[in-house]
Amino acid sequence: MGKGPKRELGACYYPEHWPERVWADDARRMTEAGLSWVRIGEFAWSRLEPQPGELDFEWLDLAIEALGQAGLKVVLGTPTATPPRWMLTRHPDMVALDEKGQPRGYGSRRHYCFSHDGYLEECRRIVTLLAQRYGKSSHVAAWQTDNEYGCHETAVSYSDAAKRGFQAWCAQRYQSTDALNRAWGNVFWSMEYAEFDEIGLPNLTVTTPNPSHVLAFRRYCSDQVVRFNRAQADILRRYSDAPLIHNYMCRILSFDHFDVAADLDIASWDSYPLGYLLDRLDADETEQERFLRQGHPDAQAFHHDLYRSVGRGRYWIMEQQPGPVNWAGWNVAPIEGMPRLWAWEAFAHGAEAVCFFRWRQAPFAQEQMHAGLLRPDGADAPAIVEARQLAREIAKMPDAGTTKAKVAIIFDYASSWAWEALPQGADFTYFGLVFDTYKALRRAGLSIDFLPADTKSLNGYDLLLVPGLLTLSGNLRMALEAFSGTAIIGPRTNSKTEELVIPDPLPPNLPGLDATVSRVESLPPFARVPLEGGGSFCRWFEHLEGDAAVTAATTDGRPAIMSRGKMHYVAGWPDRTAFGHIVANACAAEGLGTRSLPDGLRIRDTATHRFVFNYAPEPMDFEGTTLPPAGVLWHPI
């Protein structure tokens, strides 16, 4: 496959859940199954420090030694996602408050506010102790900071600590309340402030709060996650040369993952295709029924490509679903072969490691219904058979990596916060718009990269898509001016300033494109704006005026796409048919080959091989080869 890190398998393990006598045997069975990595420790604070200052690392010493002696490489997690009960006695105001002002209390996990300085100091202390003890361990080959930032809607807190921190953040950002009032338009409804300590949090208001206030607060909350992660990363860097990782999630957009990842070496994410299909993807009943036991055919790939970008080319799957999960509304079992397919798809998108969650199913507490590679009694569960098969297969194709795509999408977390603060339509979401864009490209058989909003260069790409970007950065504007490929931009792109107000000149204000959005309308689910040539706009439609060429129109003659050369502004949210036409036309202009893939069949190219995946519940044909359900095909390009 060419030079690059190995493709490797692993599992998440909790030695504190099991008697010491089984650790060595578990480690032996892991290596015999072909696993190389094992993640431990991320929820173990109460066992590491049962009482304040009463430390017990001996059991962790023994566990790391048992795993390492078997030949496993340890990812050691910092335990800060689950502070012990005594921590709440010590810092009773450390919990986050939800939007209604209710405490996110003790009894599960992630019961802390990122803004609480006292808890941050406690985290620095425990991370320092761990780093000093294991920073030079020959068995600890990577570190994971905390666990799943933002899970359970915990990145945003409305606590007193958050209010004080936000007031200080505003003072630093705006320097004066006059500047803040102008930026937010606080003259509206007499919302002006005279002092920074007058500024509250944008919750519990009579009606909707000022969207500029909301967006500023969301930026602050994201910065707090970055601060929290950086505090741990800085300590770990002092004592260890091992790479630093965090495990992100599906459709958790509450903080800027690019900013967090700037302090880390590898991005990872936790892949639960069946739970996400039913819980997070807004899939309709037809999609849920068709892909119930396989997962959405584009959701895993979307997050693989996103987190590869977040990790600057390096990413893992830290938790891979092996069987039924416990947290969705309904928790079905995958069809035979899907854990193998999910892993191979991750590898095809560039993953260096895929770690199954978890090694052995827990017999107690909240996750006792969550399957593992082993049953609670230690017997093999179905997924371990597929893990063994994977290990044999990747031994024959050991190098990770994927090719740079010819197609890219700009992805921006602040745009998600902005359109949550000011959706204008009840079903308008940034994720939904970007995901629809991505799905259209995948149906055409294309490989895709994601790029951050401050991208400086588009060299190497033939097609760029910029859906729903809040503000066009200076870097991206210059990159677009120099771009020789085709750019598909809009809707809503560059429609607001960074403070979420309408700019002057009016949007989209694209380089050299004489087109102006004169007004917008959001469309209820039953309404459509039909387009000439087929398809329609749904959810969102913008009225355009200007002298730019009208290259697509509505059936009643209004501009749907206005263009200058290879730059095209799309004035609405295309439905599936319209997206298909847009992608086909753009690819034809650039000489990019496309396909019309059947529903459920998907492709990803590496530098040397093409991988084909069948998510459909029935066999699918690809170039003379029949793939069974959950089938994976690869061949040299």
Salt bridges, closest charged atoms under 4 A:
GLU8 OE2 - LYS73 NZ 2.81
ASP25 OD1 - ARG28 NH2 2.42
ASP26 OD1 - ARG360 NH2 2.68
GLU32 OE1 - ARG28 NH1 2.90
GLU42 OE2 - ARG39 NH2 2.73
GLU49 OE2 - ARG125 NH1 2.79
ASP61 OD2 - ARG133 NH2 2.65
GLU65 OE1 - HIS139 NE2 3.41
ASP93 OD1 - HIS116 NE2 2.73
ASP117 OD1 - ARG227 NH1 2.90
GLU121 OE2 - ARG124 NH1 2.25
GLU122 OE2 - ARG90 NE 3.45
GLU122 OE2 - HIS91 NE2 2.87
GLU122 OE1 - ARG125 NH2 2.82
ASP146 OD2 - ARG110 NH1 2.64
GLU148 OE1 - ARG109 NH2 3.24
ASP241 OD2 - LYS136 NZ 3.90
ASP263 OD2 - ARG230 NE 2.86
ASP265 OD2 - ARG237 NH1 2.75
ASP279 OD2 - ARG280 NE 3.42
ASP282 OD2 - ARG251 NH1 2.73
GLU287 OE2 - HIS296 NE2 3.20
ASP298 OD1 - ARG442 NE 2.95
ASP298 OD1 - ARG602 NE 2.70
ASP305 OD1 - ARG308 NH1 2.78
ASP305 OD1 - HIS349 ND1 2.72
ASP305 OD1 - ARG604 NH1 3.48
GLU319 OE2 - ARG39 NH2 2.92
GLU345 OE2 - ARG442 NH2 3.33
GLU352 OE2 - ARG314 NE 2.86
GLU367 OE1 - ARG358 NH1 3.87
ASP377 OD2 - ARG375 NH2 2.53
ASP380 OD1 - ARG29 NH2 3.17
ASP380 OD2 - ARG388 NH1 2.98
GLU393 OE2 - ARG340 NH2 3.00
GLU420 OE1 - ARG218 NH1 2.82
ASP427 OD2 - ARG539 NE 3.65
ASP436 OD1 - LYS439 NZ 3.13
ASP436 OD2 - ARG539 NH1 3.83
ASP449 OD1 - ARG308 NH2 2.75
GLU499 OE2 - ARG173 NH2 3.08
GLU521 OE2 - HIS543 NE2 2.74
ASP556 OD2 - ARG558 NH2 3.06
GLU590 OE2 - LYS566 NZ 3.06
ASP599 OD2 - ARG290 NE 3.70
ASP605 OD1 - ARG610 NE 2.74
GLU618 OE2 - ARG290 NH2 2.67
GLU623 OE2 - ARG595 NH2 2.86
